[in-house]
Amino acid sequence: MKKRALLSVSDKSGIVDFAKQLDELGYEIVSTGGTAKILTENGVAVTGISDITGFPECLDGRVKTLHPMVHAGILAMRENPEHMAQLDKLGVTPIDVVAINLYPFKQTIMKDTVTQEDAIENIDIGGPTMIRAAAKNWQDVAVIVDPADYDSVIEGLRAGALSREAKFALAAKVFEHTAAYDALIVNYLRKQMGADPFPDKLTLTFEKVQQMRYGENPHQHAAFYREVTKEQNNLAAARQLHGKELSYNNINDANGALDILKEFGSEQPCAVAVKHTNPCGVGIGATLHEAYMNAYNSDPVSIFGGIVALNRVVDLATAEELAKIFLEIIIAPGFEEDAYALLAKKKNIRLMELPDCAAPNQKGALDMKKVAGGLLVQELNTDLLGEELKVVTKRQPTAEEMEQLLFAWKVVKQTKSNAIVLAKENATVGVGPGQTNRVTALDIAIRYAGEKSKGSVMASDAFFPFSDCVELAAANGITAIIQPGGSIRDEESIKACDEAGIAMVFTGMRHFKH
C-alpha cells in the first residue's frame, strides 16, 4: 500500500523540499489551502483534502480536516487487526506522516495593530486536533511540528523507517508545542477581559534564548528563556554586539542594573553599576560622562568586574573611562562608532544594545520566584511613592536635600533588603544591601561612604523599628532621611531626628526586595 503524508503548514519554510523528498520515497502527498498551492506551484503532485474526505472545505477554511476520513487514517493502530479491518471496510487510507504547524497566533498578537477578531481567527482548531491525534498514535505516525526536524525525518525514512525513539521524541514535541500555544491563547484572552491576574490554574509559556555553560555555579545546569511579549525594554530583547556568551549570573545582574536604570527613566543621563544584583554606584549628571564618573566614584573598588547600564548612547569620552577597568557587561541604547571601536578591543567585555533600556516596566506585569514545590507570583513593583510625601520632623528638608532623598529612594527600592542607601551630589556614596538588621546595613553604607557620609542623605527601604539608625546617622553627619514610616515606634525615630536637627520624610510605601 502506498504511504500517505498529510502536509498543512503556516510556516512554509522547507516544506517544498520536504514534500519533494517524501514524493521520491513514494509517499502520496495530501494537503490543504495555501500549502497545497505552494506545493503545486513547485511541481509537487498533491491530493486535495476534499478528495480524501469527499466534503468541500467550508466556512472560509475553518472546516476542512475535521473529518473521520482524516482522523481514522491517523489514529488507526496498525498492529490492531480490528482497526485495520475497519479502515478497509470504510475505505480509509492510513496516514503515516503528519507535518503541521499551527496558525500564527503568536505572530498575530505581537502586531501593534492586532484586533481581537484577528487574534481569535488565528486560533487553530483542526491543526492541534490532527497533531495530537498523530502524537497519540506515535508508534505508527511520524508527526512534525518544527521545520528543523524535516531533515532528520527524511534521513530516518531513507534508512528504512524512523526509530521508535525518534517518533516518540517527535510526539512529545507536539504536546510541548500545543501546551505553549494554548498558554498564549488563554493569557491573551484573560488580558482582553481584564481577568484576575492570579487564576486558579496558572499557565505560562517561555521560549529558550540560549543553553548556558552553567548556572549560578559551575556544577548547575541552566538555560535562559524569554517571555512571549511585545515589550522591548527588557534584557531578553537586547542585542549583543560584542563579547563572549552571557552567563546565568551576567543575566541576573544585568536585569538588576536595568531595574535601577528604569527608576530614573531617560530625562537626564544616568549610569548604574551593579554587583551581584545590588547597586554599587549610581549617578546622574548633565552628560553621560559626568553620570558615569559619579557612579564610578561612588565605589571604585566594587565596580571592578561589575555591570554598567547607561540610558544614553555611549560616547567616546564615556567609553574611555569605561575601558579603564574590567567590566563584565555594558548595556546601553547604543554606542557611537569610535566608542564601540575602543571598547571592542577588550575581548571579554559584553556590549549590549537595548534602545528602550530606560523605558519603565509594564504596570501589572508579573514577578515570579520559584520555591521548592511551588511558585510565588506577585505584581511587579512598579510604584515608587505612596499617596503623598510627609515631612514628620520639625525641620523641613531643603530643596537640594529633597532632590537627593528622592534619588536615594529610587536606588534603595532596587537594593536587596534590609537596605540602606546614602546619596550626595547626584550619586550614591554608600550602599548597605541585604543585611539581617537595618543598623548593620547602615553601618556598612557609612563605612563605604567614609568622609562622604557628612552632608549626605539616607534612604531606608522599610521603617526603623528603633531609633538606633537615626542616632548612627546623626553621628556620621547625615542630614536627612527618607523611609516608609509605619512602625509603632515611629515617634522614637522622629524625636531622635528632631534632637539631631535631621529632616525626615515618610513615603507611605515600603520596598522590600528579597
C-alpha positions as CSV (number, residue, x, y, z in Angstrom):
1,M,0.0,0.0,0.0
2,K,1.3,3.5,-0.9
3,K,2.2,5.5,2.2
4,R,0.4,8.8,2.7
5,A,1.7,12.1,4.2
6,L,-0.5,15.0,5.3
7,L,1.2,18.4,5.0
8,S,-0.6,21.6,6.1
9,V,1.7,24.3,7.5
10,S,1.5,28.0,8.3
11,D,5.3,28.3,8.4
12,K,6.2,27.1,5.0
13,S,10.0,27.2,5.3
14,G,11.5,23.9,4.0
15,I,8.1,22.4,3.1
16,V,8.6,22.2,-0.6
17,D,11.9,20.3,-0.3
18,F,10.4,18.1,2.4
19,A,7.4,17.2,0.2
20,K,9.6,16.5,-2.8
21,Q,11.7,14.1,-0.8
22,L,8.6,12.4,0.5
23,D,7.4,12.1,-3.1
24,E,10.7,10.5,-4.1
25,L,10.2,8.0,-1.2
26,G,6.9,7.0,-2.7
27,Y,4.5,8.9,-0.4
28,E,1.2,10.3,-1.6
29,I,1.1,14.0,-0.6
30,V,-2.2,15.2,0.9
31,S,-2.5,18.9,1.5
32,T,-4.8,21.8,2.1
33,G,-5.2,25.5,1.2
34,G,-2.1,27.6,0.9
35,T,0.2,24.6,1.4
36,A,-1.3,22.7,-1.5
37,K,-1.0,25.8,-3.6
38,I,2.7,26.3,-3.0
39,L,3.5,22.6,-3.4
40,T,1.6,22.5,-6.7
41,E,3.4,25.7,-8.0
42,N,6.7,23.9,-7.2
43,G,5.8,20.8,-9.2
44,V,4.7,18.5,-6.3
45,A,1.7,16.3,-7.1
46,V,-0.9,17.0,-4.4
47,T,-4.1,15.2,-3.4
48,G,-6.5,17.8,-2.1
49,I,-8.1,17.2,1.3
50,S,-11.6,17.3,-0.2
51,D,-10.6,14.4,-2.5
52,I,-10.0,12.4,0.7
53,T,-13.0,13.4,2.7
54,G,-15.5,13.8,-0.1
55,F,-16.5,17.0,1.6
56,P,-15.6,20.5,0.4
57,E,-13.6,22.9,2.6
58,C,-16.1,25.4,4.0
59,L,-16.7,28.3,6.4
60,D,-13.7,30.2,5.0
61,G,-11.5,27.2,5.6
62,R,-12.5,26.7,9.2
63,V,-13.6,23.2,8.4
64,K,-11.5,21.0,6.2
65,T,-9.6,18.4,8.1
66,L,-12.1,17.7,10.9
67,H,-13.4,14.5,9.3
68,P,-13.3,10.7,10.0
69,M,-11.5,10.0,6.7
70,V,-8.6,12.1,8.1
71,H,-8.7,11.2,11.8
72,A,-9.3,7.5,11.3
73,G,-6.3,7.4,9.0
74,I,-4.2,9.0,11.7
75,L,-5.5,7.2,14.8
76,A,-5.8,3.6,13.5
77,M,-3.3,1.3,15.2
78,R,-1.5,-0.7,12.6
79,E,-1.0,-3.7,14.8
80,N,-4.6,-3.9,15.8
81,P,-6.4,-6.2,13.3
82,E,-9.8,-4.8,14.2
83,H,-8.7,-1.2,13.5
84,M,-7.2,-2.2,10.1
85,A,-10.3,-4.1,9.2
86,Q,-12.5,-1.1,9.9
87,L,-10.3,1.1,7.8
88,D,-10.6,-1.4,4.9
89,K,-14.4,-1.5,5.3
90,L,-14.7,2.3,5.5
91,G,-12.3,2.8,2.6
92,V,-9.9,4.9,4.7
93,T,-6.2,5.0,3.8
94,P,-3.8,5.2,6.8
95,I,-1.8,8.5,7.1
96,D,1.8,7.7,8.1
97,V,3.4,11.2,8.2
98,V,1.7,14.4,9.5
99,A,3.6,17.7,9.1
100,I,1.6,20.6,10.6
101,N,2.4,23.8,12.3
102,L,-0.3,25.9,13.6
103,Y,-2.0,29.2,12.7
104,P,0.4,32.0,13.6
105,F,-1.4,33.1,16.8
106,K,1.8,34.4,18.5
107,Q,2.8,36.5,15.4
108,T,-0.7,37.9,15.2
109,I,-1.0,39.1,18.8
110,M,2.5,40.6,18.6
111,K,1.4,43.1,16.0
112,D,0.6,46.6,17.3
113,T,-2.5,46.8,15.0
114,V,-4.0,43.4,16.0
115,T,-7.7,43.3,16.8
116,Q,-9.5,40.8,19.0
117,E,-11.2,39.4,15.9
118,D,-7.8,38.9,14.1
119,A,-6.4,37.1,17.1
120,I,-9.4,34.8,17.5
121,E,-9.4,34.0,13.8
122,N,-5.8,32.8,14.2
123,I,-6.7,30.2,16.9
124,D,-6.1,26.9,15.1
125,I,-8.7,24.1,15.6
126,G,-8.0,21.4,13.1
127,G,-4.2,21.6,13.4
128,P,-4.0,20.9,17.1
129,T,-6.6,18.1,16.7
130,M,-4.6,16.3,14.0
131,I,-1.1,16.7,15.6
132,R,-2.5,15.5,19.0
133,A,-4.1,12.5,17.2
134,A,-0.8,11.7,15.4
135,A,1.2,12.1,18.7
136,K,-1.2,9.7,20.4
137,N,-0.6,7.1,17.7
138,W,3.2,7.8,17.7
139,Q,4.1,4.2,17.2
140,D,2.6,4.3,13.7
141,V,2.7,8.0,12.7
142,A,5.6,10.4,12.4
143,V,4.4,13.9,13.4
144,I,6.4,17.0,12.7
145,V,5.6,20.5,14.0
146,D,9.0,22.0,13.7
147,P,10.6,22.6,10.2
148,A,14.0,21.9,11.8
149,D,13.0,18.3,12.1
150,Y,12.4,17.7,8.4
151,D,15.9,16.6,7.6
152,S,16.2,14.1,10.4
153,V,12.8,12.6,9.5
154,I,13.8,12.2,5.8
155,E,17.1,10.7,6.9
156,G,15.3,8.1,9.0
157,L,12.8,7.3,6.3
158,R,15.5,6.8,3.7
159,A,17.2,4.4,6.1
160,G,14.0,2.3,6.1
161,A,12.0,3.6,9.0
162,L,12.1,6.1,11.8
163,S,13.1,4.5,15.1
164,R,10.5,4.3,17.9
165,E,12.7,6.6,19.9
166,A,12.7,9.3,17.2
167,K,8.9,9.0,16.7
168,F,8.3,9.2,20.5
169,A,10.5,12.4,20.7
170,L,8.5,13.9,17.8
171,A,5.3,13.1,19.7
172,A,6.5,14.7,22.9
173,K,7.4,17.8,20.9
174,V,3.8,18.0,19.8
175,F,2.4,18.3,23.3
176,E,5.1,20.9,24.2
177,H,4.0,22.8,21.1
178,T,0.3,22.7,21.8
179,A,0.7,23.5,25.5
180,A,2.7,26.6,24.7
181,Y,0.1,27.5,22.0
182,D,-2.8,27.1,24.4
183,A,-1.0,29.1,27.1
184,L,-0.6,32.0,24.8
185,I,-4.3,31.9,23.9
186,V,-5.5,31.7,27.4
187,N,-3.3,34.5,28.6
188,Y,-4.3,36.7,25.7
189,L,-8.0,36.1,26.3
190,R,-7.6,36.8,30.0
191,K,-6.0,40.1,29.3
192,Q,-8.7,41.0,26.9
193,M,-11.4,40.5,29.6
194,G,-9.3,42.1,32.4
195,A,-9.4,39.0,34.4
196,D,-7.8,38.4,37.8
197,P,-4.0,38.1,37.2
198,F,-3.9,35.2,39.7
199,P,-6.2,32.4,38.2
200,D,-6.8,29.1,39.9
201,K,-4.7,27.4,37.1
202,L,-1.7,29.4,36.0
203,T,-0.4,28.5,32.6
204,L,2.7,30.3,31.3
205,T,5.0,29.8,28.3
206,F,8.5,30.9,27.6
207,E,10.9,30.4,24.7
208,K,14.5,29.3,25.1
209,V,17.0,32.0,24.2
210,Q,20.2,30.0,25.0
211,Q,21.5,27.0,26.7
212,M,24.1,28.1,29.2
213,R,27.5,26.7,30.0
214,Y,26.4,26.5,33.6
215,G,24.2,28.2,36.2
216,E,24.9,30.2,39.3
217,N,27.7,27.8,40.0
218,P,29.7,25.5,37.6
219,H,28.0,22.3,38.8
220,Q,24.5,23.6,38.0
221,H,22.9,23.2,34.5
222,A,21.0,26.3,33.2
223,A,19.2,27.9,30.3
224,F,17.8,31.4,29.6
225,Y,14.1,31.7,28.5
226,R,12.2,34.8,27.4
227,E,8.6,35.7,27.9
228,V,6.4,36.0,24.8
229,T,5.7,39.7,24.9
230,K,5.7,42.8,22.7
231,E,7.8,44.6,25.3
232,Q,11.2,45.6,24.0
233,N,12.6,47.2,27.1
234,N,14.0,44.1,28.8
235,L,17.2,42.1,28.7
236,A,15.7,39.3,26.5
237,A,15.2,42.0,23.8
238,A,18.8,43.2,24.0
239,R,21.2,42.6,21.1
240,Q,24.7,41.5,21.9
241,L,27.2,43.4,19.8
242,H,30.4,42.0,21.2
243,G,32.0,39.6,23.7
244,K,31.5,36.1,24.9
245,E,28.2,34.5,25.7
246,L,26.3,35.8,28.7
247,S,26.3,33.6,31.8
248,Y,23.5,33.0,34.3
249,N,24.9,35.5,36.7
250,N,25.5,38.0,34.0
251,I,21.8,38.0,33.0
252,N,20.6,38.1,36.6
253,D,22.9,41.0,37.4
254,A,22.2,42.9,34.2
255,N,18.5,42.6,34.9
256,G,19.1,44.2,38.3
257,A,21.0,47.0,36.6
258,L,18.2,47.7,34.2
259,D,15.6,47.7,37.0
260,I,17.5,50.6,38.7
261,L,18.1,52.4,35.4
262,K,14.3,52.3,34.8
263,E,13.7,54.1,38.1
264,F,15.5,57.1,36.6
265,G,14.0,56.9,33.1
266,S,15.6,59.0,30.3
267,E,15.1,62.5,31.5
268,Q,18.7,63.0,32.3
269,P,21.9,61.0,31.8
270,C,22.2,58.2,34.3
271,A,24.7,55.4,35.0
272,V,24.2,52.4,37.1
273,A,26.9,50.0,38.3
274,V,25.8,46.7,39.8
275,K,27.5,43.8,41.5
276,H,25.6,40.6,42.4
277,T,22.2,42.4,41.6
278,N,22.9,45.2,44.1
279,P,23.9,48.7,43.1
280,C,27.5,49.6,43.9
281,G,27.3,53.0,42.2
282,V,24.5,55.1,40.7
283,G,25.0,58.6,39.3
284,I,23.2,61.2,37.2
285,G,24.7,64.2,35.5
286,A,24.5,66.8,32.8
287,T,26.3,64.4,30.5
288,L,26.7,60.7,30.3
289,H,30.4,61.0,31.2
290,E,29.5,63.0,34.3
291,A,26.8,60.5,35.3
292,Y,29.2,57.6,34.9
293,M,32.0,59.3,36.9
294,N,29.5,60.0,39.7
295,A,28.6,56.3,39.7
296,Y,32.2,55.1,39.4
297,N,33.4,57.4,42.3
298,S,30.6,56.1,44.5
299,D,32.6,52.8,44.9
300,P,35.7,52.4,42.7
301,V,36.5,49.1,44.3
302,S,33.2,47.2,43.9
303,I,32.6,48.3,40.4
304,F,35.5,46.2,39.2
305,G,34.1,43.2,37.5
306,G,30.6,44.6,37.6
307,I,27.9,45.5,35.1
308,V,27.2,49.0,33.9
309,A,23.8,50.2,32.5
310,L,23.5,53.6,30.8
311,N,20.5,55.4,29.5
312,R,22.3,57.3,26.7
313,V,24.2,56.2,23.6
314,V,27.8,55.7,24.8
315,D,30.2,58.5,23.5
316,L,34.0,58.3,23.3
317,A,34.6,60.3,26.5
318,T,32.5,57.8,28.5
319,A,34.0,54.8,26.7
320,E,37.5,56.0,27.6
321,E,36.6,55.8,31.3
322,L,34.7,52.5,30.9
323,A,37.7,51.0,29.2
324,K,40.0,51.7,32.2
325,I,38.6,48.9,34.3
326,F,37.4,45.3,33.8
327,L,33.7,45.2,33.4
328,E,31.5,42.2,32.6
329,I,28.8,44.0,30.6
330,I,28.0,47.4,29.3
331,I,24.4,47.8,28.3
332,A,23.1,51.0,26.6
333,P,20.8,52.3,23.9
334,G,23.7,52.2,21.6
335,F,27.4,53.0,21.0
336,E,28.9,55.7,18.9
337,E,31.3,54.2,16.3
338,D,34.5,55.4,17.9
339,A,33.3,54.4,21.4
340,Y,32.4,50.9,20.1
341,A,35.7,50.5,18.4
342,L,37.6,51.4,21.6
343,L,35.5,49.1,23.9
344,A,35.5,46.2,21.4
345,K,39.3,46.0,21.8
346,K,38.6,44.3,25.1
347,K,38.0,40.7,24.1
348,N,35.8,39.5,27.0
349,I,33.6,42.5,27.7
350,R,30.0,42.1,26.6
351,L,28.5,45.1,24.8
352,M,24.7,45.0,24.7
353,E,22.4,47.3,22.7
354,L,18.9,47.9,24.1
355,P,17.3,51.1,22.7
356,D,14.4,51.1,25.2
357,C,16.6,50.2,28.2
358,A,15.3,53.1,30.4
359,A,11.6,52.6,29.5
360,P,9.6,51.7,32.6
361,N,8.5,48.1,33.3
362,Q,4.9,47.4,32.4
363,K,2.5,48.0,35.2
364,G,0.6,44.8,36.2
365,A,3.4,42.6,34.8
366,L,4.0,39.5,36.9
367,D,7.1,38.9,39.1
368,M,7.8,35.2,39.9
369,K,10.0,33.4,42.2
370,K,10.4,29.6,42.3
371,V,10.5,27.9,45.6
372,A,10.7,24.1,46.2
373,G,7.4,22.6,45.3
374,G,5.7,25.9,44.3
375,L,5.8,29.3,42.7
376,L,5.4,32.7,44.3
377,V,3.7,35.2,41.9
378,Q,3.2,38.9,42.5
379,E,2.7,42.1,40.6
380,L,6.0,43.7,39.6
381,N,6.9,46.5,41.9
382,T,6.4,49.5,39.5
383,D,5.3,52.1,42.1
384,L,7.7,54.4,43.8
385,L,5.8,56.5,46.4
386,G,2.7,56.4,48.5
387,E,-0.2,58.8,48.1
388,E,1.9,61.7,49.5
389,L,5.3,62.5,50.9
390,K,5.0,63.6,54.5
391,V,7.6,65.6,56.4
392,V,7.4,64.3,60.0
393,T,10.2,66.3,61.7
394,K,10.3,69.9,62.9
395,R,13.0,70.7,60.2
396,Q,11.9,70.6,56.6
397,P,14.4,69.2,54.1
398,T,15.9,71.8,51.8
399,A,15.1,71.6,48.1
400,E,18.6,70.1,47.5
401,E,18.1,67.5,50.2
402,M,14.6,66.6,48.9
403,E,16.2,66.1,45.4
404,Q,18.8,63.8,46.8
405,L,16.3,62.0,49.0
406,L,14.2,61.0,46.0
407,F,17.4,60.0,44.2
408,A,18.4,57.7,47.0
409,W,14.8,56.4,47.3
410,K,14.9,55.2,43.7
411,V,18.1,53.3,44.3
412,V,17.1,51.7,47.7
413,K,13.9,50.4,46.1
414,Q,16.0,48.1,43.9
415,T,18.5,47.1,46.6
416,K,18.2,43.8,48.5
417,S,16.6,44.1,51.9
418,N,17.5,45.1,54.5
419,A,18.8,48.1,52.5
420,I,20.3,51.5,53.2
421,V,21.5,53.9,50.6
422,L,23.4,57.2,51.2
423,A,23.4,59.8,48.5
424,K,25.1,63.1,47.9
425,E,25.5,65.4,44.8
426,N,23.6,63.1,42.4
427,A,25.5,60.0,43.3
428,T,25.3,57.1,45.8
429,V,28.1,57.4,48.3
430,G,27.3,54.3,50.4
431,V,25.2,51.2,49.9
432,G,24.4,48.7,52.6
433,P,22.4,45.8,51.0
434,G,20.9,42.5,52.1
435,Q,21.6,42.6,55.8
436,T,19.7,40.8,58.6
437,N,19.2,44.0,60.5
438,R,18.9,47.6,59.4
439,V,21.6,49.2,61.7
440,T,24.2,46.8,60.2
441,A,23.1,47.8,56.7
442,L,23.6,51.5,57.7
443,D,26.9,50.7,59.3
444,I,28.1,49.2,56.0
445,A,26.9,52.1,53.9
446,I,28.7,54.5,56.2
447,R,31.9,52.6,56.0
448,Y,31.7,52.6,52.2
449,A,31.0,56.4,52.3
450,G,33.7,57.3,54.7
451,E,34.0,61.1,54.8
452,K,31.4,61.4,52.1
453,S,28.7,60.5,54.7
454,K,29.0,64.0,56.1
455,G,26.3,66.0,54.4
456,S,24.7,63.0,52.7
457,V,21.1,61.9,52.9
458,M,19.8,58.4,53.7
459,A,17.1,56.2,52.3
460,S,15.8,53.0,54.0
461,D,13.6,50.5,52.2
462,A,11.5,49.9,55.3
463,F,10.7,51.6,58.6
464,F,13.0,51.9,61.6
465,P,11.9,49.7,64.4
466,F,14.2,51.6,66.8
467,S,15.9,55.0,66.9
468,D,19.4,53.4,66.6
469,C,19.7,54.1,62.9
470,V,18.9,57.8,63.4
471,E,21.4,58.0,66.2
472,L,24.1,56.4,64.0
473,A,23.2,58.7,61.1
474,A,23.5,61.8,63.2
475,A,26.9,60.7,64.5
476,N,28.1,60.5,60.9
477,G,26.8,63.8,59.6
478,I,23.8,62.5,57.6
479,T,21.4,65.5,57.3
480,A,18.1,64.0,56.0
481,I,16.3,60.6,55.9
482,I,13.6,59.1,53.7
483,Q,11.7,56.0,54.8
484,P,8.3,54.5,54.6
485,G,7.2,55.1,58.2
486,G,4.6,52.8,59.8
487,S,6.5,51.5,62.9
488,I,4.8,51.5,66.2
489,R,8.0,53.2,67.4
490,D,8.0,56.0,64.7
491,E,7.8,58.6,67.4
492,E,11.2,57.5,68.8
493,S,12.9,58.0,65.4
494,I,11.2,61.3,64.9
495,K,12.2,62.5,68.3
496,A,15.8,61.4,67.6
497,C,15.8,63.3,64.3
498,D,14.4,66.5,65.9
499,E,17.1,66.3,68.6
500,A,19.8,66.0,65.9
501,G,18.4,68.5,63.5
502,I,17.8,65.9,60.9
503,A,14.9,66.2,58.4
504,M,12.8,63.0,57.9
505,V,10.3,62.2,55.2
506,F,7.8,59.4,55.2
507,T,6.8,57.9,51.8
508,G,4.0,55.7,52.9
509,M,5.3,52.8,50.8
510,R,7.7,50.0,51.7
511,H,10.1,48.5,49.1
512,F,11.3,45.1,50.4
513,K,13.3,43.2,47.8
514,H,14.3,39.6,48.6
